[in-house]
Amino acid sequence: MKHREACSIFLVLLVSFFFSCGGNKSVPGAKADDFDSIRAKDTLNVLTLYSSTSYFLYKGEEMGYEYELIRKFAQDHDLVLNMVIARNMSNMIDMLNRGEGDIIAYDVPITGDTKDVVMHCGQEMITHQVLVQPAGKGVKLVDNVVELVGKDVYVEKDSKYEDRINNLNDELGGGIRIHHIDKDSVVTEELIEMVADGKIPYTLADNNLARLNKTYYNNIDIHLKVSFPQRSSWAVRKNSHGLAGAVNEWVKENNKSDSYKAITKRYFELSKNLPHNAVLSFGKGQISVYDHLFKKYAGDIGWDWRLIASQAYNESHFDTTAVSWAGARGLMQLMPRTAAAFGVSPAEITNPEKNIKAAVRSMKVLDKSFSKISDPQERIKFILAAYNGGIGHVYDAMALAEKYGKNPYVWDGNVREFILLKSNPEYFNDEVCKFGYFKGRQTTTYVSEVLRYYDMYKQKIPY
């Protein structure tokens, strides 16, 4: 009996000695996967992909639905966030398992294949493909997939949307007129915009992407589901039980909170467009009640005050209390970080004079940044684009223009075209690009609209 007890004690001591001496080191990355060690190093390395729903840069600020959620998780655990951008889904999973990131903050499909290589965690999203179609007075909506027979549907070539529409066509016995668009020239978000503009009648998109784009285009409908649901979530390495548990617990405690709901609302519900009257009084020669301020500060950059007034209209519709979905505030829609850089506190950002003064000072800095553009009228277009979307994306578009034999110092027909192409992975993943995905249509429209209203003001409003 004593012999057996002695043997048992010896085995316990041996096992304890084995683990205390690092007997688990045969598992690659085991220590790095432990949530305690992540907190000890104070940094959470987050893998993701550039996209309009996950992560992007806007006016120099990091944005994205997935980004804001993982940032909130990191803040709640006193962790510094380090974003690591992958090229595509398979590359991202490989990077995770090589230890180049701790977690994937992106919707990874929950399939048998992915469950073999990662551990899913966080909020489970149920996605499906929807039909994007025009909506509005007098427009008859397609309410059943059977009604697609005889209609034209445009999808990206070699995409999951092409697979789905082909399968649906087979299920219906044929009759859908399917148009395959080369992904090198157009992506799904552009197809959605083409539906909104009336250039094509129908396309397919994931419901989250469709919901986000509906906040830009209120004349589209996305109610009709055309695929089975697909589950997806964030992911960690298969031995990252501590981190997965912390993320799951955080989601459970927070997904009903006001801050969590506010993030969802910002990306998928708040309209990005605000209709307003562009002129206060043609008869009195007045654009807005802030004309005296536009005149006061326009000289600081050498611009016509009516051009800055046109900017203010396009930014906020002369509403000093306006707050954009991205957090920009006031007449000239200053981001808080930009305002602070020019001495404007959060409490002062809606003050019309301080807001305009800081905006003009920021544009003066942009003017110097584009000093190589000798034509002042041409330079204005670049300044407007950078003010609206961030100078980094304009620099990327200039680099792409030069690479593809276009003039990097001319906007129309040159740099403008590459701003638009920055929503396409083929271009924003190019080695000359440093700032990733960008929904360029908003910025090109902004430049055109500011100049359009400026021309109108010049014709109607005295200098």
FENQUIKA-V785676 format. One record per backbone hydrogen bond with DSSP energy under -0.5 kcal/mol. NH is the residue of the N-H (numbers start at 1). CO is the residue of the C=O. E is the energy in kcal/mol with one decimal. If there is no record, write none. Layout:
nh=NH co=CO e=E
nh=NH co=CO e=E
This chain:
nh=5 co=1 e=-2.4
nh=6 co=2 e=-2.5
nh=7 co=3 e=-2.2
nh=8 co=4 e=-2.4
nh=9 co=5 e=-2.5
nh=10 co=6 e=-2.3
nh=11 co=7 e=-2.3
nh=12 co=8 e=-2.3
nh=13 co=9 e=-2.5
nh=14 co=10 e=-2.4
nh=15 co=11 e=-2.6
nh=16 co=12 e=-2.5
nh=17 co=13 e=-2.6
nh=18 co=14 e=-2.2
nh=19 co=15 e=-2.1
nh=20 co=16 e=-2.5
nh=21 co=17 e=-1.5
nh=22 co=19 e=-1.5
nh=23 co=18 e=-1.4
nh=25 co=22 e=-1.7
nh=27 co=24 e=-1.8
nh=28 co=26 e=-0.7
nh=30 co=27 e=-1.8
nh=33 co=29 e=-1.6
nh=34 co=30 e=-0.7
nh=34 co=31 e=-1.0
nh=38 co=34 e=-1.6
nh=39 co=35 e=-2.3
nh=40 co=36 e=-1.9
nh=41 co=37 e=-1.6
nh=42 co=38 e=-0.6
nh=42 co=39 e=-0.5
nh=43 co=38 e=-1.0
nh=44 co=80 e=-3.1
nh=45 co=43 e=-0.6
nh=46 co=44 e=-0.7
nh=46 co=82 e=-3.0
nh=47 co=45 e=-0.5
nh=47 co=103 e=-3.1
nh=48 co=84 e=-1.8
nh=51 co=55 e=-1.8
nh=55 co=51 e=-0.8
nh=56 co=63 e=-1.9
nh=57 co=437 e=-0.7
nh=58 co=61 e=-2.8
nh=59 co=389 e=-1.5
nh=61 co=58 e=-2.0
nh=63 co=56 e=-3.1
nh=65 co=53 e=-0.6
nh=66 co=53 e=-1.5
nh=67 co=54 e=-1.8
nh=68 co=64 e=-2.7
nh=69 co=65 e=-1.8
nh=70 co=66 e=-2.5
nh=71 co=67 e=-2.4
nh=72 co=68 e=-1.8
nh=73 co=69 e=-2.1
nh=74 co=70 e=-2.4
nh=75 co=71 e=-2.7
nh=76 co=72 e=-2.3
nh=77 co=73 e=-0.9
nh=77 co=74 e=-0.7
nh=78 co=75 e=-1.5
nh=79 co=74 e=-2.9
nh=80 co=42 e=-3.2
nh=82 co=44 e=-2.5
nh=83 co=81 e=-0.5
nh=84 co=46 e=-3.4
nh=86 co=48 e=-2.6
nh=86 co=84 e=-0.5
nh=92 co=88 e=-2.3
nh=93 co=89 e=-2.2
nh=94 co=90 e=-2.2
nh=95 co=91 e=-2.4
nh=96 co=92 e=-2.1
nh=97 co=93 e=-2.2
nh=98 co=94 e=-1.2
nh=99 co=96 e=-1.5
nh=100 co=95 e=-2.7
nh=102 co=45 e=-3.0
nh=103 co=45 e=-1.4
nh=104 co=235 e=-3.2
nh=105 co=47 e=-2.5
nh=105 co=103 e=-0.6
nh=106 co=104 e=-1.0
nh=108 co=106 e=-1.2
nh=108 co=233 e=-2.8
nh=109 co=107 e=-0.6
nh=110 co=231 e=-3.1
nh=111 co=109 e=-1.1
nh=115 co=111 e=-2.3
nh=116 co=112 e=-0.8
nh=116 co=113 e=-0.6
nh=117 co=113 e=-0.5
nh=117 co=114 e=-1.2
nh=118 co=114 e=-2.1
nh=119 co=236 e=-3.2
nh=120 co=118 e=-0.5
nh=121 co=234 e=-2.2
nh=125 co=123 e=-0.6
nh=125 co=232 e=-3.3
nh=127 co=125 e=-0.7
nh=127 co=230 e=-3.0
nh=130 co=205 e=-3.0
nh=131 co=224 e=-2.4
nh=132 co=130 e=-0.5
nh=132 co=203 e=-3.2
nh=133 co=131 e=-0.6
nh=133 co=221 e=-2.2
nh=134 co=201 e=-0.7
nh=135 co=219 e=-2.7
nh=139 co=136 e=-2.1
nh=140 co=138 e=-0.5
nh=141 co=139 e=-0.6
nh=143 co=141 e=-0.7
nh=147 co=144 e=-1.8
nh=148 co=145 e=-1.9
nh=149 co=146 e=-1.6
nh=150 co=175 e=-2.4
nh=151 co=148 e=-2.4
nh=153 co=151 e=-0.6
nh=153 co=177 e=-2.6
nh=154 co=202 e=-2.5
nh=155 co=179 e=-2.5
nh=157 co=181 e=-3.5
nh=159 co=156 e=-1.0
nh=163 co=159 e=-1.9
nh=164 co=160 e=-2.2
nh=165 co=161 e=-2.5
nh=166 co=162 e=-2.3
nh=167 co=163 e=-2.3
nh=168 co=164 e=-2.8
nh=169 co=165 e=-2.1
nh=170 co=166 e=-2.1
nh=171 co=167 e=-2.5
nh=172 co=168 e=-1.8
nh=173 co=170 e=-1.1
nh=174 co=169 e=-3.4
nh=177 co=151 e=-2.6
nh=178 co=176 e=-1.1
nh=179 co=153 e=-2.8
nh=181 co=155 e=-3.3
nh=181 co=179 e=-0.6
nh=185 co=182 e=-1.6
nh=186 co=182 e=-1.3
nh=190 co=187 e=-0.9
nh=191 co=187 e=-1.8
nh=192 co=188 e=-2.4
nh=193 co=189 e=-1.9
nh=194 co=190 e=-2.1
nh=195 co=191 e=-1.8
nh=196 co=192 e=-2.2
nh=197 co=193 e=-2.3
nh=198 co=195 e=-1.2
nh=199 co=194 e=-2.5
nh=200 co=194 e=-1.2
nh=203 co=132 e=-1.5
nh=204 co=154 e=-0.6
nh=205 co=130 e=-1.7
nh=207 co=128 e=-2.4
nh=210 co=206 e=-2.6
nh=211 co=207 e=-2.9
nh=212 co=208 e=-2.3
nh=213 co=209 e=-2.2
nh=214 co=210 e=-1.8
nh=215 co=211 e=-0.8
nh=215 co=212 e=-1.0
nh=216 co=213 e=-1.3
nh=217 co=213 e=-1.8
nh=218 co=216 e=-0.6
nh=220 co=217 e=-0.8
nh=221 co=133 e=-3.3
nh=225 co=223 e=-0.6
nh=226 co=129 e=-2.9
nh=227 co=129 e=-0.7
nh=230 co=127 e=-3.5
nh=232 co=125 e=-2.0
nh=233 co=108 e=-1.7
nh=234 co=121 e=-1.2
nh=235 co=104 e=-1.5
nh=236 co=119 e=-2.7
nh=240 co=237 e=-2.1
nh=241 co=239 e=-1.1
nh=243 co=33 e=-0.7
nh=244 co=240 e=-2.4
nh=245 co=241 e=-2.4
nh=246 co=242 e=-2.1
nh=247 co=243 e=-2.5
nh=248 co=244 e=-2.6
nh=249 co=245 e=-2.3
nh=250 co=246 e=-2.2
nh=251 co=247 e=-2.5
nh=252 co=248 e=-2.2
nh=253 co=249 e=-2.0
nh=254 co=250 e=-1.7
nh=255 co=251 e=-2.6
nh=257 co=254 e=-2.5
nh=261 co=257 e=-2.2
nh=262 co=258 e=-2.3
nh=263 co=259 e=-1.6
nh=264 co=260 e=-1.7
nh=265 co=261 e=-2.7
nh=266 co=262 e=-2.3
nh=267 co=263 e=-1.5
nh=268 co=264 e=-2.6
nh=269 co=265 e=-2.0
nh=270 co=265 e=-2.6
nh=272 co=215 e=-3.1
nh=280 co=287 e=-1.2
nh=281 co=286 e=-2.7
nh=285 co=282 e=-1.1
nh=286 co=281 e=-2.8
nh=291 co=288 e=-1.2
nh=293 co=290 e=-1.0
nh=294 co=290 e=-1.9
nh=295 co=291 e=-2.5
nh=296 co=292 e=-1.7
nh=297 co=293 e=-2.0
nh=298 co=294 e=-1.7
nh=299 co=295 e=-0.6
nh=300 co=297 e=-1.3
nh=301 co=298 e=-1.4
nh=302 co=298 e=-0.9
nh=303 co=298 e=-2.1
nh=307 co=304 e=-1.4
nh=308 co=304 e=-1.1
nh=309 co=305 e=-2.0
nh=310 co=306 e=-1.8
nh=311 co=307 e=-1.9
nh=312 co=308 e=-2.5
nh=313 co=309 e=-2.3
nh=314 co=310 e=-2.2
nh=315 co=311 e=-2.4
nh=316 co=312 e=-2.9
nh=317 co=312 e=-1.1
nh=317 co=313 e=-1.2
nh=318 co=312 e=-1.0
nh=319 co=316 e=-0.7
nh=320 co=318 e=-0.7
nh=322 co=319 e=-1.4
nh=324 co=328 e=-2.6
nh=327 co=324 e=-1.5
nh=329 co=334 e=-2.5
nh=330 co=322 e=-1.7
nh=333 co=330 e=-1.3
nh=334 co=329 e=-2.4
nh=339 co=335 e=-2.7
nh=340 co=336 e=-2.4
nh=341 co=337 e=-1.8
nh=342 co=338 e=-0.9
nh=342 co=339 e=-1.0
nh=343 co=340 e=-1.8
nh=344 co=339 e=-2.8
nh=345 co=343 e=-0.6
nh=348 co=345 e=-1.1
nh=349 co=345 e=-1.0
nh=351 co=348 e=-2.0
nh=352 co=350 e=-0.5
nh=355 co=351 e=-2.7
nh=356 co=352 e=-2.4
nh=357 co=353 e=-2.6
nh=358 co=354 e=-2.2
nh=359 co=355 e=-2.1
nh=360 co=356 e=-2.5
nh=361 co=357 e=-2.1
nh=362 co=358 e=-2.3
nh=363 co=359 e=-2.0
nh=364 co=360 e=-1.9
nh=365 co=361 e=-1.6
nh=366 co=362 e=-1.8
nh=367 co=363 e=-2.4
nh=368 co=364 e=-1.5
nh=369 co=365 e=-1.8
nh=370 co=366 e=-1.5
nh=371 co=368 e=-1.5
nh=373 co=370 e=-2.0
nh=374 co=372 e=-1.1
nh=376 co=374 e=-0.6
nh=379 co=375 e=-2.5
nh=380 co=376 e=-1.5
nh=381 co=377 e=-0.9
nh=381 co=378 e=-0.6
nh=382 co=378 e=-1.2
nh=383 co=379 e=-2.5
nh=384 co=380 e=-2.7
nh=385 co=381 e=-2.2
nh=386 co=382 e=-2.5
nh=387 co=383 e=-2.7
nh=388 co=384 e=-2.2
nh=389 co=385 e=-2.8
nh=390 co=386 e=-1.9
nh=393 co=390 e=-0.6
nh=394 co=390 e=-1.1
nh=395 co=391 e=-2.6
nh=396 co=392 e=-2.2
nh=397 co=393 e=-2.3
nh=398 co=394 e=-2.3
nh=399 co=395 e=-2.3
nh=400 co=396 e=-2.5
nh=401 co=397 e=-2.5
nh=402 co=398 e=-2.3
nh=403 co=399 e=-2.2
nh=404 co=400 e=-2.2
nh=405 co=402 e=-1.4
nh=406 co=401 e=-3.4
nh=408 co=406 e=-0.7
nh=410 co=407 e=-1.4
nh=414 co=411 e=-1.8
nh=415 co=407 e=-0.5
nh=415 co=410 e=-2.2
nh=416 co=411 e=-2.5
nh=417 co=414 e=-0.6
nh=418 co=414 e=-1.0
nh=418 co=415 e=-0.5
nh=419 co=415 e=-1.9
nh=420 co=416 e=-1.7
nh=421 co=417 e=-1.4
nh=422 co=418 e=-0.6
nh=422 co=419 e=-0.9
nh=423 co=420 e=-1.1
nh=424 co=421 e=-2.0
nh=425 co=423 e=-0.5
nh=427 co=424 e=-2.3
nh=428 co=424 e=-2.5
nh=429 co=425 e=-1.5
nh=430 co=427 e=-1.7
nh=433 co=430 e=-1.8
nh=438 co=422 e=-1.6
nh=440 co=438 e=-1.7
nh=442 co=439 e=-1.0
nh=443 co=439 e=-0.5
nh=444 co=440 e=-2.5
nh=445 co=441 e=-2.3
nh=446 co=442 e=-1.9
nh=447 co=443 e=-2.5
nh=448 co=444 e=-2.0
nh=449 co=445 e=-3.0
nh=450 co=446 e=-2.8
nh=451 co=447 e=-2.0
nh=452 co=448 e=-2.1
nh=453 co=449 e=-2.8
nh=454 co=450 e=-2.1
nh=455 co=451 e=-2.2
nh=456 co=452 e=-1.9
nh=457 co=453 e=-3.0
nh=458 co=454 e=-2.5
nh=459 co=455 e=-1.5
nh=460 co=456 e=-1.8
nh=461 co=457 e=-3.4
